[in-house]
Amino acid sequence: MSKLEQVAVRLDPELREKLQRAADQDQRPLAGLIRKVLHDFTKQSPQVAA
């Protein structure tokens, strides 16, 4: 199993609420949704996919 690293990110309260609602709809923790969003972004972005 790979070791996960922790990163602290400050979020605007409005953005956090939107992300929390999306996480609730997807039935996952907020951190899990953020990991999914970042993973999907890196797969789709040609600048970081290499």
Buried (B, 14 or more C-beta within 10 A) or exposed (E): EEEEEEEEEEEEEEEEEEBBEBBEEEEBEBEEBBEBEEEEEEEEEEEEEE
